[in-house]
Amino acid sequence: MNLGRSPLVALFGLLTVCTALQAQTPELERALSSYSASDAIRIETFILQPRWQGFPTDLLVAKTAEGAAKGVEAVLLFEALSDYAARIDQAHAILGGKASATSLQATAEVMARGVPDDVVRTVARANREDARLAASMVALGDLVAAGVPPDQAEALLLDAAVRRGENYRVLQIPPLVRRWIRQGYQPAEAAAEVRRSLDVPGGPDGGMLDRYIRPQPERPFQPEPPF
């Protein structure tokens, strides 16, 4: 039986490669031209292999083009693509089949920062609308990159989700946290300060965040008179 399967396996492999070559996009073709024929076929076959329906192959193509532009060796590029595809699969398992490529990409990048799955899942459940979901995932990744512990970032974004402000205001949260950090606060303390600002009457929807984005200039120091 094994001998009988060998020609079929070889034929399937050949058909897969031929299908991949036919489906090759100009961007992918340009990127793969930087590699040997054998490496190009291996990378291309991996990118275009069948996965779940709707898998955002364009993300892998873009990653390949980026790697080729940076001169990344074929072996390292293949490893990076494998890791990236695995994170996209993981993001898809958490977000569900209706998530857009943008949300999947943002979630995959969050996972690359080591954010626990349960944190990602909790933030995702609180922000089901896709544009809001993408914004929250970008903010989550930025907060963790700034040094905010994942559980603190989760609490801050959940508070923001309750208030349902505009999506751009969610993206403003990490810059606000970084501003507090620049003032000498630890990342967790900075996140707590921004979180408290959400609880002030007339908070984000009333312009509270704008007060932190564009604070009033500090008055110059005035020494006390001697008498």
N, C-alpha and C positions, 0 to 999 in steps of 0.2 A: 504493500500500500504506500509506503514512503517513497518508493521509486516512482510509483505512478503519480504522486503529487508533485514531484520535483519540477517537471515541465510546466505544470499549472502555476506553481509558485514563481518560476522564472518569467512566465508570460504575464502574470499579474504585476510583477515588479516592472517589467518593460512597459506595460500599459500605463502604470502609475507615472513613470518618468515621462512618457510621451504626453500624457494628459497635463502634467505639470509644465512641460515645455510649451504646450499650446496655450496654457492659461497665464503664461508669464506676462507681467505688466512691464511697460517701458522702464519704470523706476526700478523694479527688481532686476530687469535685464542689465541696466547700467551698473547696479551694485554688484551683481554676480560677475560682471566682466573683470572685476579686480582679482578674481580667484581662478585657480586651475579648474579645468573641466570637471574633474572628479569631485572636487570640493563644491563647485557650483551646483552640480546635480544633487549632491547630498543635502546641501542647505535648501535648495529649491523644493526638493521632495518633502523635506520636513515642513516647510512653510505651507505647502499646498496639500498636505495629507488630509484626508477626511477627519473631521472632528464633529462636535455638536453643531446642529444647524444654526447658522448665523454667527459662527465664530469669526471675530474681526481679523481676518487674515491681513488686512491693511496695516494693522499695528505691527505685525511681524515683519512685513515688508519695510515699513519705516525704520524699524530697529536694525534691519539688515543694511539699509542705505546709510544709516548713521554709523554703524560699525565699519562699513567699507570706506566711508569718508575719513574716518579716523585711523584707517590702516590696521584695524584689528585682525589678527590672524584667524584663519578659518576655524581652527579648533576652538579657540576662545569664543568666537562669534557663535558657533554652534551651541556651545555650552550656555551662553547668554540667552540665546533664543529658546533653548529648552527650559531654562528657569523661568523666562518671561511667559512662555506658553502655559507652564504649570500654574503660575500666579493668575493668569487670565482664567484658566479653568477653575481655580479656587474662588476667584471673584464671582464667576458665573454661578457657582454652587451656592454662594451666599446671597447674591442679589436676585437671582432668578432669571428666567428667560427673557423678560421684557427690558432688561437693562440695556442701555445704548453702549456703543463702543466707547464713548467719552467717559461714562460712568465706570465701565470695566477697566479702562486705562487708568483712571484716577485711583480706583480701588487696588489694582495691581501694584501701583507705585506705593500706596500706603503699606501694603503687605511687604514690599521690599524693605521698608524701614523697620520691620519687625513688630508691627502693631498686632496684638493678639486678635484672633478671629472673632472672639466674643465681643470685643470692642467695636470692630468693623460691623458686625451683625447688628448690634444695638443701635449704632448711629444710623445705619441703613434703614432699619425699621422705623425710625423716627422721621425719616426724610424719604418717603416713598416716591414722590414725584421726581422724575428723572433729572430735570435741571437742578432741583434742590439737592438731590442725591449727589450729583457730580460736584456741586459747590461744596457740600459738606465733606466729601472725601478729600477734595483738594485742601480744604481747611484743616482736616484731621492730619493729613500728611505734613503740612506746614507747621502745625503746632508741635508735633512730635519731633520734627527736625530742629525746632527752636529749643528743644530740651524739656518740653512739658511732658510729664508722665502720661501714658496713654489713658489711665483712668480719669485723670484730671481733664484731659482734652475731651474725653467722652462726656463728662459732666457738663462742661462748658457748652459743647455743641448740642447737648440735649436741652439745656436751658434756652439756647437760641432757637431750637426747633419748636419749643412750646410757644414762642412769641411769633413765629411764622412771619418774620420780616422779609424784605426783599432779598433775593439770592446774593446780590452784590454785598449786602451787609454781612452775610456769613463769611464771605471772602475777606472782609475787612477785619475780622477777629484776629487772625494771626499777626497782622501788622500792629494792632493795638497791644497785643501781648509782647511783641518784640520791643515796643516803645517802653513799656514798663521795665523790661529786662535791661534796656540801655540806661535806665534810671537807677539801676543797682538792685532790682528785685530778682530773686531766684525765679526760674521758669514757673514752678508751681504757684508761687506767690503772685506772679504776674497774671497767670490765668485766673486766680481767685479774684484779683482786682477787677479784671474785665468782667468776670462772671457777676460780681456784685453790681457793676454798672448796669447790667441787664435788669436788675431788680428795682432800679430807681424809677419812680413814676415818670412817665414820658420817656422811657428808655429808648431802645433802638428806633422804634417807630416815631418817637417824638424828638429825635435829634440828639439823644444822649451820646451815641457813638461819635457823632460829629464833633461834640465838645472835646473828645479825646483825640480825634484826628486833627482837629485844628484848635488846639488850646489857646487861650488868651496869653499874650506875651507876659512873661514874669516882670514884675516891677523891679527896677534896680535897687540894690541895697542902699538904704538911707541910714547913716549912723545917727544915734540919738544925740541930741544937743547936750553940751556939758552942763547946762543949768536948766 
